[in-house]
Amino acid sequence: MASPSRRLQTKPVITCFKSVLLIYTFIFWYAMFLTLIFLVELVAAIVGFVFRHEIKNSFKNNYDKALKQYNATGDYRSDAVDKIQNTLHCCGVTDYRDWKDTNYYSEKGFPKSCCKLEGCSPQRDADKVNNEGCFIKVMTIIESEMGVVAGISFGVACFQLIGISLAYCLSRAITNNQYEIV
């Protein structure tokens, strides 16, 4: 047990701490804010799961549109197409024949990002380009990484729920005047 003089030294600190914590509304609103963020994350996860097929279709349509507007001048769509094709070693949306419907192919042939080997210039030679389409590869990667994303999201949600419950408990303890000098 602490000596009486030690208790007198801690009394101002505890009193100050208690007066700050008596404004429980801040803690309550913090818990409400965490709850709101948790609900937004939950709704986003449910919407993403329910509309995953529409997301796939939207990606496929946008990637097809980016191929048709490809010009190799460095705009963001062309850079994205090149980056995907270089990284995943793929060509076109479903396969390399998708390029044949584009203006770029009619002018210059296949882009260099479709090449199987570095430093090639395929022009119209289909043997030098990757045969596999990018859509299937991107969807395979996304689906294979969903477990990791779901695990991390679940972990974050658990910590948020713990934070919410502790904030509510602290708020109730303060309002019930359970915070007394020990």
N, C-alpha and C positions, 0 to 999 in steps of 0.2 A: 504494500500500500504506500502511496506517495505521501510524503510529509505535507503538513498543512501549508507550508510556505511554497512548496512546489505547486499545489493546487491553486494557490492565489496567483501564481505566475501564469498559469494556463487559462485562468478565468477570462481575462480580456480577449484572448485569442478565440476562445470558444464562443464568447458573446458576440464578437465581431462576425465570426463564421455563421452563427445562428441568425444574426440580423440580415446577412446577405441571403441565406437560404430561406428566410421567411417569405421572400418574394417567390413563392412557389410557382407563380404563373409562368415564369420563364422556363422552369423545368417542365411544366405541363405543356407549354407550347412547343418546347423542344421535342417532347415525346409525340405530340401531334404532327410535327413536321416530319419526324422519322416515319411515322405511320403513313403519312401521305406519300413519301418517297417509296416506301415499301409497296403500297397499293399501286402506284404508277409502274413500278418494276413488274409487279405481278400481272397487271393488265397487258403490259408490253410483251411479256413472255407468252401469255395466253393468245394474244392476237397473232404473234409470230408463229406460234404452233398451228393455230387454226388456218391461217392464210399462207402457210409455207408453199403451197402449190402455186398460188398467185405470185408469190415472190420469185419463184423459179421461172414462171412464164414471163414476168416483167424483166428479169435479168436476161433471159434469152432474147426477148424482143429488143431491149436496149443494146445488147451486144451485137445483134444483127444490124441495128440501125448504125452503130458505131463502125461496123465493117463497111457499110454502104457509104458512109461519110468520111472514110479513111483517106488521108491525103499525105501522110508522112512529113508534114511541115512542122510538127511539134505542138499541135493543139492538144488539149487534155484528153480528148477521145482517142486520138491516134496514139498518143503516148500510153494510154491505158491498154489498148489493144496490143501494142508492141510489148509492153511489160508482161502481160498475161501470156502471150505466145512465147516469149523468150524464157520466162520462168518455168512454165509448165510443159514446154516442148510440144506445142500443139499448133494447129492451124485452122482457122475458120470457126464457125459455130458448131456445126455437127461434123464436118470434115473439111478438107482443103478445097473441095469443089464449091464451097460457099463464096470463095473469092471471085469465081468466074462471073458472078452476077454484079460485080462492082465496077465503078468507073476506073478505079486505080488499076485493076487487073487489065482492063482493055488498053490502058495507056502504058503501064510498066510491067505488068505481070504480078507475080506473088511478091509480097514484101519480104525484106531480109529477115524479119522476125520469125518467118515460117521455116527457115532453113533447118535441116537436120544437123549440119555441121557449121561451125563458126567460120565466117569469112566467105561464105558462098554467095553467089548472086543467082537466085533460081530463075529469074524472069518467068518463063512459062513452063519450065521443066518440072513436072509433078513428081519425078523421082527424087528430087533434091529437097522436097518439103516434107514436114511431118504430116502423117496421114490422119491422126486422131484429132477430133474436134475439141475445142476448149470448153464448151458448155459441160460436157460429161466430166471432164477433169476437175473443173471448178466445183461442180456439185458433189463430186466424190470427196474432195478435200473438205468442203463445208460439212458434209454429213459425218465424216470421220472425226472432225474436231468438235462436233456438237456435244459429245460426252464431257470434254474438258470445259467447254463454255458452261454447260449445265452444272457441272460440279462447282466451278468457281462462283457461279450465280447463287447456287444453293448455300455455299459457305458465307457469302456476303449477306444473304437474306437471314441466315441464322444469327449472325452477329447483329444485324439490325433488330431482329426480334428480341434478342437479349438486351440490347440498348433501350428499346422501347419499354420492355417490362421493368427494367431497373429504374428508368426515369419515372414511370408511373408509380412504382413502389416508393421512390424517394419523395415524389410529390405528395402521395398520401401520408407518408410519415411526417412530413413537414406540416401538412394541414391538420393532422390529428395531434399536433404538438407532442409528438413522441421524441423529438430532438431536445432532450434535456441535458443539462450539465451533468457529467458523470463524476 
